[in-house]
């Protein structure tokens, strides 16, 4: 009953927010993206960095159920609204988050580069995604907390290898410094917009375009 209550309350909030915004603004598209991953990997911090451009250390408790925000982006001169849902990573909330997978157009799966368990658990998350989400959902694997290099437990090439295995996009990000945060969401938005115009025969992103060292200019990409 608790899960049903949380889900129903959220739907009411979303419907109310969407109705109010549509009254004052118009968008070409609304793109639905969900953040998933173990508790503590930095999903909420990543979302705040993207939405507000800042990092607030020690200010967030574990997300309960699911929360969301909206961000307006311009992609190829097209004005779109990216609606981003931030999900709880705890096991007891999985039945709530599963219900939202089927409507997601993109899923950003985070792990903490300082936590081996969060990386190992990405396989279970990917299994859930393939079970509950749409077949054509865009999936991005994000190794978060790249600013904590001295405590790194997961090498970059391990993330790249896992992404190649599952055929998903990969980036390392830092919610603290903002490294690759905007690039991650923009890559997803561009891919979704391109699909809405014409479904590509092959993915339009390429690995060498997206991944970059921390000190080099950014670009976007994926795996073939």
C-alpha positions, 0 to 999 in steps of 0.5 A: 500500500505504501508503494501504491500511495507514493506512486499515486502521489507522484503522478498527481504532482507530475500531472499538475506540474505539466499542466501548469507549464503547458499553460505558459510555455510550449515545447516541441517535445517532452523527453522522459529520462530516468536516473537509476543505480545503487543508493549513494552513487550520486544520482540526486547530486548529478541531477542538481548539478545539471539543473542548477549548476552547483554541488551541495555536499552532504545535503541530500538524504536517500531519495524516497520513491522517486522525484523529478525535475524539468530542464528546457534544452535546445537541440538542433534549434529545436526546443525540448523539455527534458523531464528527469526522474530521480529514483531511489536505489534501495531495494525496498523501492524497486517495485515503485521504480519498475513501474516507470521504466516502461514509459522512459525514453532514456535511462542513465545508470550510475555507479560510483567509481570508488565502490566495487559493489555499485559497479558489480550491481550494474549488471542486475540493473541492466537486467531489470532495464531490459525486462521492464523498459522499452526495447528501443530505450536509450541507455547510458552508463555513468561512472560517477565521482570521477573527481575522487581519483585517489579512492578509485576502485573501478578503472575507466577501461572496466566501465568501457568494457561493460558498456561495450558488452551491453552496447550502451553509451559510457561516460565518467562524470563528476557531480562535484566538478560538473565533468561530463554532466551536461554532456551526458544529458545533451547526448541523450537528448540529441539521440532522442531528437534524432530518433524522433525525426528519423529512426537511424539504422545504426546508433548516431553516437560513437565512443571516440566522440563522447569520452574524453580525459578530464583536461580535454574539451568535451564531445559526444558518442557511443558504441557500435 
